[in-house]
Amino acid sequence: MTKDFPHRPFCSQRCKSIDFGDWVLENHKIEGEEMLPNNEDDNYE
């Protein structure tokens, strides 16, 4: 974000809001299986 491009990497506040809304509604997802911890080393607390 800079003075010349305040909404970077988006073109405008509107585009930023639309994209954020799509992520919140899970319209943008990375396909794959859910990952669960499989041993004690994977449990982050």
CHARMM-style PDB file with segment names, atoms N, HN, CA, C and O in Angstrom:
ATOM      1  N   MET     1       0.855  -1.175   0.000  1.00  0.00      PROA
ATOM      2  CA  MET     1       0.000   0.000   0.000  1.00  0.00      PROA
ATOM      3  C   MET     1       0.901   1.238   0.000  1.00  0.00      PROA
ATOM      4  O   MET     1       1.819   1.361   0.811  1.00  0.00      PROA
ATOM      5  N   THR     2       0.615   2.133  -0.917  1.00  0.00      PROA
ATOM      6  HN  THR     2      -0.131   2.033  -1.576  1.00  0.00      PROA
ATOM      7  CA  THR     2       1.366   3.378  -0.990  1.00  0.00      PROA
ATOM      8  C   THR     2       0.395   4.530  -1.174  1.00  0.00      PROA
ATOM      9  O   THR     2      -0.798   4.326  -1.394  1.00  0.00      PROA
ATOM     10  N   LYS     3       0.915   5.725  -1.081  1.00  0.00      PROA
ATOM     11  HN  LYS     3       1.885   5.891  -0.902  1.00  0.00      PROA
ATOM     12  CA  LYS     3       0.080   6.905  -1.276  1.00  0.00      PROA
ATOM     13  C   LYS     3      -0.542   6.914  -2.684  1.00  0.00      PROA
ATOM     14  O   LYS     3      -1.696   7.301  -2.863  1.00  0.00      PROA
ATOM     15  N   ASP     4       0.253   6.477  -3.680  1.00  0.00      PROA
ATOM     16  HN  ASP     4       1.191   6.162  -3.534  1.00  0.00      PROA
ATOM     17  CA  ASP     4      -0.231   6.461  -5.055  1.00  0.00      PROA
ATOM     18  C   ASP     4      -1.223   5.331  -5.324  1.00  0.00      PROA
ATOM     19  O   ASP     4      -2.090   5.449  -6.191  1.00  0.00      PROA
ATOM     20  N   PHE     5      -1.088   4.233  -4.574  1.00  0.00      PROA
ATOM     21  HN  PHE     5      -0.384   4.137  -3.870  1.00  0.00      PROA
ATOM     22  CA  PHE     5      -1.951   3.063  -4.772  1.00  0.00      PROA
ATOM     23  C   PHE     5      -2.497   2.592  -3.425  1.00  0.00      PROA
ATOM     24  O   PHE     5      -2.059   1.558  -2.919  1.00  0.00      PROA
ATOM     25  N   PRO     6      -3.439   3.323  -2.835  1.00  0.00      PROA
ATOM     26  CA  PRO     6      -3.887   3.031  -1.473  1.00  0.00      PROA
ATOM     27  C   PRO     6      -4.614   1.699  -1.297  1.00  0.00      PROA
ATOM     28  O   PRO     6      -4.724   1.212  -0.172  1.00  0.00      PROA
ATOM     29  N   HSD     7      -5.111   1.099  -2.373  1.00  0.00      PROA
ATOM     30  HN  HSD     7      -5.022   1.494  -3.287  1.00  0.00      PROA
ATOM     31  CA  HSD     7      -5.862  -0.154  -2.245  1.00  0.00      PROA
ATOM     32  C   HSD     7      -5.073  -1.355  -2.733  1.00  0.00      PROA
ATOM     33  O   HSD     7      -5.619  -2.451  -2.859  1.00  0.00      PROA
ATOM     34  N   ARG     8      -3.798  -1.156  -3.006  1.00  0.00      PROA
ATOM     35  HN  ARG     8      -3.355  -0.266  -2.903  1.00  0.00      PROA
ATOM     36  CA  ARG     8      -2.953  -2.209  -3.532  1.00  0.00      PROA
ATOM     37  C   ARG     8      -3.003  -3.440  -2.652  1.00  0.00      PROA
ATOM     38  O   ARG     8      -2.936  -3.265  -1.435  1.00  0.00      PROA
ATOM     39  N   PRO     9      -3.109  -4.628  -3.121  1.00  0.00      PROA
ATOM     40  CA  PRO     9      -2.995  -5.061  -4.510  1.00  0.00      PROA
ATOM     41  C   PRO     9      -4.307  -4.986  -5.282  1.00  0.00      PROA
ATOM     42  O   PRO     9      -4.385  -5.475  -6.409  1.00  0.00      PROA
ATOM     43  N   PHE    10      -5.320  -4.391  -4.706  1.00  0.00      PROA
ATOM     44  HN  PHE    10      -5.256  -3.994  -3.790  1.00  0.00      PROA
ATOM     45  CA  PHE    10      -6.617  -4.267  -5.375  1.00  0.00      PROA
ATOM     46  C   PHE    10      -6.693  -2.946  -6.115  1.00  0.00      PROA
ATOM     47  O   PHE    10      -5.944  -2.014  -5.823  1.00  0.00      PROA
ATOM     48  N   CYS    11      -7.612  -2.871  -7.085  1.00  0.00      PROA
ATOM     49  HN  CYS    11      -8.220  -3.628  -7.323  1.00  0.00      PROA
ATOM     50  CA  CYS    11      -7.731  -1.642  -7.867  1.00  0.00      PROA
ATOM     51  C   CYS    11      -8.546  -0.580  -7.134  1.00  0.00      PROA
ATOM     52  O   CYS    11      -8.413   0.609  -7.421  1.00  0.00      PROA
ATOM     53  N   SER    12      -9.392  -1.001  -6.186  1.00  0.00      PROA
ATOM     54  HN  SER    12      -9.500  -1.968  -5.953  1.00  0.00      PROA
ATOM     55  CA  SER    12     -10.230  -0.048  -5.463  1.00  0.00      PROA
ATOM     56  C   SER    12     -10.718  -0.673  -4.165  1.00  0.00      PROA
ATOM     57  O   SER    12     -10.561  -1.874  -3.943  1.00  0.00      PROA
ATOM     58  N   GLN    13     -11.306   0.144  -3.319  1.00  0.00      PROA
ATOM     59  HN  GLN    13     -11.433   1.119  -3.499  1.00  0.00      PROA
ATOM     60  CA  GLN    13     -11.877  -0.359  -2.065  1.00  0.00      PROA
ATOM     61  C   GLN    13     -13.020  -1.319  -2.375  1.00  0.00      PROA
ATOM     62  O   GLN    13     -13.202  -2.313  -1.672  1.00  0.00      PROA
ATOM     63  N   ARG    14     -13.786  -1.031  -3.413  1.00  0.00      PROA
ATOM     64  HN  ARG    14     -13.638  -0.223  -3.984  1.00  0.00      PROA
ATOM     65  CA  ARG    14     -14.899  -1.901  -3.811  1.00  0.00      PROA
ATOM     66  C   ARG    14     -14.387  -3.297  -4.159  1.00  0.00      PROA
ATOM     67  O   ARG    14     -14.934  -4.292  -3.685  1.00  0.00      PROA
ATOM     68  N   CYS    15     -13.340  -3.378  -4.984  1.00  0.00      PROA
ATOM     69  HN  CYS    15     -12.895  -2.569  -5.368  1.00  0.00      PROA
ATOM     70  CA  CYS    15     -12.771  -4.679  -5.365  1.00  0.00      PROA
ATOM     71  C   CYS    15     -12.231  -5.407  -4.132  1.00  0.00      PROA
ATOM     72  O   CYS    15     -12.385  -6.622  -4.008  1.00  0.00      PROA
ATOM     73  N   LYS    16     -11.605  -4.671  -3.234  1.00  0.00      PROA
ATOM     74  HN  LYS    16     -11.479  -3.684  -3.335  1.00  0.00      PROA
ATOM     75  CA  LYS    16     -11.072  -5.256  -2.007  1.00  0.00      PROA
ATOM     76  C   LYS    16     -12.204  -5.852  -1.174  1.00  0.00      PROA
ATOM     77  O   LYS    16     -12.077  -6.965  -0.663  1.00  0.00      PROA
ATOM     78  N   SER    17     -13.300  -5.126  -1.035  1.00  0.00      PROA
ATOM     79  HN  SER    17     -13.403  -4.222  -1.450  1.00  0.00      PROA
ATOM     80  CA  SER    17     -14.443  -5.602  -0.251  1.00  0.00      PROA
ATOM     81  C   SER    17     -15.093  -6.825  -0.883  1.00  0.00      PROA
ATOM     82  O   SER    17     -15.476  -7.759  -0.179  1.00  0.00      PROA
ATOM     83  N   ILE    18     -15.219  -6.823  -2.199  1.00  0.00      PROA
ATOM     84  HN  ILE    18     -14.908  -6.064  -2.771  1.00  0.00      PROA
ATOM     85  CA  ILE    18     -15.816  -7.963  -2.898  1.00  0.00      PROA
ATOM     86  C   ILE    18     -14.958  -9.198  -2.706  1.00  0.00      PROA
ATOM     87  O   ILE    18     -15.479 -10.270  -2.400  1.00  0.00      PROA
ATOM     88  N   ASP    19     -13.659  -9.066  -2.881  1.00  0.00      PROA
ATOM     89  HN  ASP    19     -13.236  -8.194  -3.130  1.00  0.00      PROA
ATOM     90  CA  ASP    19     -12.764 -10.205  -2.732  1.00  0.00      PROA
ATOM     91  C   ASP    19     -12.793 -10.729  -1.305  1.00  0.00      PROA
ATOM     92  O   ASP    19     -12.844 -11.941  -1.097  1.00  0.00      PROA
ATOM     93  N   PHE    20     -12.762  -9.843  -0.321  1.00  0.00      PROA
ATOM     94  HN  PHE    20     -12.721  -8.859  -0.489  1.00  0.00      PROA
ATOM     95  CA  PHE    20     -12.816 -10.266   1.076  1.00  0.00      PROA
ATOM     96  C   PHE    20     -14.120 -11.005   1.350  1.00  0.00      PROA
ATOM     97  O   PHE    20     -14.120 -12.037   2.021  1.00  0.00      PROA
ATOM     98  N   GLY    21     -15.220 -10.486   0.838  1.00  0.00      PROA
ATOM     99  HN  GLY    21     -15.219  -9.648   0.293  1.00  0.00      PROA
ATOM    100  CA  GLY    21     -16.518 -11.141   1.019  1.00  0.00      PROA
ATOM    101  C   GLY    21     -16.535 -12.538   0.427  1.00  0.00      PROA
ATOM    102  O   GLY    21     -17.100 -13.460   1.016  1.00  0.00      PROA
ATOM    103  N   ASP    22     -15.916 -12.697  -0.741  1.00  0.00      PROA
ATOM    104  HN  ASP    22     -15.458 -11.948  -1.219  1.00  0.00      PROA
ATOM    105  CA  ASP    22     -15.852 -14.019  -1.357  1.00  0.00      PROA
ATOM    106  C   ASP    22     -15.050 -14.998  -0.507  1.00  0.00      PROA
ATOM    107  O   ASP    22     -15.417 -16.169  -0.405  1.00  0.00      PROA
ATOM    108  N   TRP    23     -13.953 -14.533   0.109  1.00  0.00      PROA
ATOM    109  HN  TRP    23     -13.654 -13.582   0.025  1.00  0.00      PROA
ATOM    110  CA  TRP    23     -13.174 -15.414   0.982  1.00  0.00      PROA
ATOM    111  C   TRP    23     -13.985 -15.789   2.226  1.00  0.00      PROA
ATOM    112  O   TRP    23     -13.970 -16.944   2.650  1.00  0.00      PROA
ATOM    113  N   VAL    24     -14.689 -14.822   2.808  1.00  0.00      PROA
ATOM    114  HN  VAL    24     -14.702 -13.883   2.463  1.00  0.00      PROA
ATOM    115  CA  VAL    24     -15.487 -15.091   4.008  1.00  0.00      PROA
ATOM    116  C   VAL    24     -16.582 -16.114   3.708  1.00  0.00      PROA
ATOM    117  O   VAL    24     -16.866 -16.987   4.529  1.00  0.00      PROA
ATOM    118  N   LEU    25     -17.195 -16.003   2.525  1.00  0.00      PROA
ATOM    119  HN  LEU    25     -16.965 -15.295   1.858  1.00  0.00      PROA
ATOM    120  CA  LEU    25     -18.247 -16.940   2.130  1.00  0.00      PROA
ATOM    121  C   LEU    25     -17.693 -18.254   1.571  1.00  0.00      PROA
ATOM    122  O   LEU    25     -18.446 -19.114   1.114  1.00  0.00      PROA
ATOM    123  N   GLU    26     -16.368 -18.394   1.616  1.00  0.00      PROA
ATOM    124  HN  GLU    26     -15.756 -17.695   1.988  1.00  0.00      PROA
ATOM    125  CA  GLU    26     -15.663 -19.579   1.135  1.00  0.00      PROA
ATOM    126  C   GLU    26     -15.907 -19.842  -0.346  1.00  0.00      PROA
ATOM    127  O   GLU    26     -15.946 -20.994  -0.779  1.00  0.00      PROA
ATOM    128  N   ASN    27     -16.071 -18.769  -1.124  1.00  0.00      PROA
ATOM    129  HN  ASN    27     -16.039 -17.834  -0.772  1.00  0.00      PROA
ATOM    130  CA  ASN    27     -16.151 -18.909  -2.573  1.00  0.00      PROA
ATOM    131  C   ASN    27     -14.773 -19.149  -3.170  1.00  0.00      PROA
ATOM    132  O   ASN    27     -14.664 -19.670  -4.280  1.00  0.00      PROA
ATOM    133  N   HSD    28     -13.726 -18.779  -2.454  1.00  0.00      PROA
ATOM    134  HN  HSD    28     -13.815 -18.356  -1.552  1.00  0.00      PROA
ATOM    135  CA  HSD    28     -12.344 -19.034  -2.862  1.00  0.00      PROA
ATOM    136  C   HSD    28     -11.785 -20.063  -1.890  1.00  0.00      PROA
ATOM    137  O   HSD    28     -11.598 -19.771  -0.709  1.00  0.00      PROA
ATOM    138  N   LYS    29     -11.520 -21.262  -2.384  1.00  0.00      PROA
ATOM    139  HN  LYS    29     -11.672 -21.499  -3.344  1.00  0.00      PROA
ATOM    140  CA  LYS    29     -10.971 -22.317  -1.527  1.00  0.00      PROA
ATOM    141  C   LYS    29      -9.837 -23.006  -2.255  1.00  0.00      PROA
ATOM    142  O   LYS    29      -9.777 -23.007  -3.485  1.00  0.00      PROA
ATOM    143  N   ILE    30      -8.957 -23.581  -1.498  1.00  0.00      PROA
ATOM    144  HN  ILE    30      -9.006 -23.581  -0.499  1.00  0.00      PROA
ATOM    145  CA  ILE    30      -7.909 -24.427  -2.051  1.00  0.00      PROA
ATOM    146  C   ILE    30      -8.379 -25.863  -1.861  1.00  0.00      PROA
ATOM    147  O   ILE    30      -8.600 -26.315  -0.737  1.00  0.00      PROA
ATOM    148  N   GLU    31      -8.528 -26.567  -2.967  1.00  0.00      PROA
ATOM    149  HN  GLU    31      -8.349 -26.200  -3.880  1.00  0.00      PROA
ATOM    150  CA  GLU    31      -9.018 -27.941  -2.919  1.00  0.00      PROA
ATOM    151  C   GLU    31      -8.030 -28.835  -2.183  1.00  0.00      PROA
ATOM    152  O   GLU    31      -6.819 -28.624  -2.250  1.00  0.00      PROA
ATOM    153  N   GLY    32      -8.544 -29.815  -1.494  1.00  0.00      PROA
ATOM    154  HN  GLY    32      -9.528 -29.987  -1.439  1.00  0.00      PROA
ATOM    155  CA  GLY    32      -7.702 -30.778  -0.796  1.00  0.00      PROA
ATOM    156  C   GLY    32      -8.419 -31.321   0.419  1.00  0.00      PROA
ATOM    157  O   GLY    32      -9.526 -30.905   0.759  1.00  0.00      PROA
ATOM    158  N   GLU    33      -7.759 -32.255   1.058  1.00  0.00      PROA
ATOM    159  HN  GLU    33      -6.860 -32.593   0.782  1.00  0.00      PROA
ATOM    160  CA  GLU    33      -8.324 -32.860   2.256  1.00  0.00      PROA
ATOM    161  C   GLU    33      -7.971 -32.026   3.481  1.00  0.00      PROA
ATOM    162  O   GLU    33      -6.916 -31.394   3.532  1.00  0.00      PROA
ATOM    163  N   GLU    34      -8.860 -32.031   4.461  1.00  0.00      PROA
ATOM    164  HN  GLU    34      -9.718 -32.544   4.419  1.00  0.00      PROA
ATOM    165  CA  GLU    34      -8.601 -31.323   5.703  1.00  0.00      PROA
ATOM    166  C   GLU    34      -7.427 -31.989   6.403  1.00  0.00      PROA
ATOM    167  O   GLU    34      -7.349 -33.214   6.489  1.00  0.00      PROA
ATOM    168  N   MET    35      -6.531 -31.174   6.893  1.00  0.00      PROA
ATOM    169  HN  MET    35      -6.594 -30.178   6.824  1.00  0.00      PROA
ATOM    170  CA  MET    35      -5.359 -31.715   7.582  1.00  0.00      PROA
ATOM    171  C   MET    35      -5.569 -31.652   9.086  1.00  0.00      PROA
ATOM    172  O   MET    35      -5.846 -30.590   9.642  1.00  0.00      PROA
ATOM    173  N   LEU    36      -5.435 -32.782   9.725  1.00  0.00      PROA
ATOM    174  HN  LEU    36      -5.210 -33.645   9.273  1.00  0.00      PROA
ATOM    175  CA  LEU    36      -5.546 -32.863  11.177  1.00  0.00      PROA
ATOM    176  C   LEU    36      -4.212 -33.320  11.739  1.00  0.00      PROA
ATOM    177  O   LEU    36      -3.479 -34.039  11.059  1.00  0.00      PROA
ATOM    178  N   PRO    37      -3.872 -32.923  12.966  1.00  0.00      PROA
ATOM    179  CA  PRO    37      -2.618 -33.379  13.566  1.00  0.00      PROA
ATOM    180  C   PRO    37      -2.604 -34.910  13.642  1.00  0.00      PROA
ATOM    181  O   PRO    37      -3.600 -35.519  14.036  1.00  0.00      PROA
ATOM    182  N   ASN    38      -1.484 -35.532  13.269  1.00  0.00      PROA
ATOM    183  HN  ASN    38      -0.675 -35.037  12.949  1.00  0.00      PROA
ATOM    184  CA  ASN    38      -1.410 -36.989  13.327  1.00  0.00      PROA
ATOM    185  C   ASN    38      -0.454 -37.495  14.411  1.00  0.00      PROA
ATOM    186  O   ASN    38      -0.314 -38.701  14.608  1.00  0.00      PROA
ATOM    187  N   ASN    39       0.199 -36.569  15.107  1.00  0.00      PROA
ATOM    188  HN  ASN    39       0.086 -35.588  14.946  1.00  0.00      PROA
ATOM    189  CA  ASN    39       1.020 -36.974  16.254  1.00  0.00      PROA
ATOM    190  C   ASN    39       1.210 -35.770  17.164  1.00  0.00      PROA
ATOM    191  O   ASN    39       0.811 -34.654  16.832  1.00  0.00      PROA
ATOM    192  N   GLU    40       1.826 -36.014  18.318  1.00  0.00      PROA
ATOM    193  HN  GLU    40       2.150 -36.921  18.587  1.00  0.00      PROA
ATOM    194  CA  GLU    40       1.973 -34.938  19.302  1.00  0.00      PROA
ATOM    195  C   GLU    40       2.797 -33.778  18.794  1.00  0.00      PROA
ATOM    196  O   GLU    40       2.588 -32.644  19.227  1.00  0.00      PROA
ATOM    197  N   ASP    41       3.743 -34.029  17.873  1.00  0.00      PROA
ATOM    198  HN  ASP    41       3.913 -34.950  17.522  1.00  0.00      PROA
ATOM    199  CA  ASP    41       4.586 -32.958  17.335  1.00  0.00      PROA
ATOM    200  C   ASP    41       3.780 -31.976  16.503  1.00  0.00      PROA
ATOM    201  O   ASP    41       4.188 -30.827  16.337  1.00  0.00      PROA
ATOM    202  N   ASP    42       2.628 -32.418  15.971  1.00  0.00      PROA
ATOM    203  HN  ASP    42       2.296 -33.352  16.106  1.00  0.00      PROA
ATOM    204  CA  ASP    42       1.807 -31.563  15.135  1.00  0.00      PROA
ATOM    205  C   ASP    42       0.811 -30.724  15.919  1.00  0.00      PROA
ATOM    206  O   ASP    42       0.158 -29.854  15.344  1.00  0.00      PROA
ATOM    207  N   ASN    43       0.680 -30.962  17.217  1.00  0.00      PROA
ATOM    208  HN  ASN    43       1.212 -31.669  17.685  1.00  0.00      PROA
ATOM    209  CA  ASN    43      -0.261 -30.186  18.035  1.00  0.00      PROA
ATOM    210  C   ASN    43       0.398 -28.886  18.456  1.00  0.00      PROA
ATOM    211  O   ASN    43       1.305 -28.879  19.287  1.00  0.00      PROA
ATOM    212  N   TYR    44      -0.060 -27.795  17.883  1.00  0.00      PROA
ATOM    213  HN  TYR    44      -0.797 -27.800  17.208  1.00  0.00      PROA
ATOM    214  CA  TYR    44       0.487 -26.480  18.226  1.00  0.00      PROA
ATOM    215  C   TYR    44      -0.428 -25.858  19.264  1.00  0.00      PROA
ATOM    216  O   TYR    44      -1.621 -25.680  19.020  1.00  0.00      PROA
ATOM    217  N   GLU    45       0.117 -25.533  20.401  1.00  0.00      PROA
ATOM    218  HN  GLU    45       1.086 -25.678  20.600  1.00  0.00      PROA
ATOM    219  CA  GLU    45      -0.689 -24.926  21.456  1.00  0.00      PROA
ATOM    220  C   GLU    45      -0.100 -23.606  21.843  1.00  0.00      PROA
ATOM    221  OT1 GLU    45      -0.631 -22.926  22.721  1.00  0.00      PROA
TER     222      GLU     45
END
